[in-house]
Amino acid sequence: MHNGVDADYFNMPLKKSTANRMVFVGNLLRFNKSRGVEFVLEVMTKNEFPDDISFKIIGGPDKEVSRLKNYISEFKIE
């Protein structure tokens, strides 16, 4: 499937320790524009957002990774 997932490869039940994790895996750009990861990071900094949820970002290209690292540093996001 073009933008889908084959669920047969992901039959494992979630471990309790991974229940509070969000993961983005893929290209950080689409048509040379951001996919909105900054928006997710911004929402996570709001007081109403639970503190026990982590967000992992796995992707590229390297230039976009550097830009996001600067964004995270500038806004002091943990």
Beta strands, then each sheet from edge to edge (+ up, - down):
strand 1: 21-27
strand 2: 29-30
strand 3: 33-34
strand 4: 54-60
sheet 1: 1+ 4+
sheet 2: 2+ 3-
end
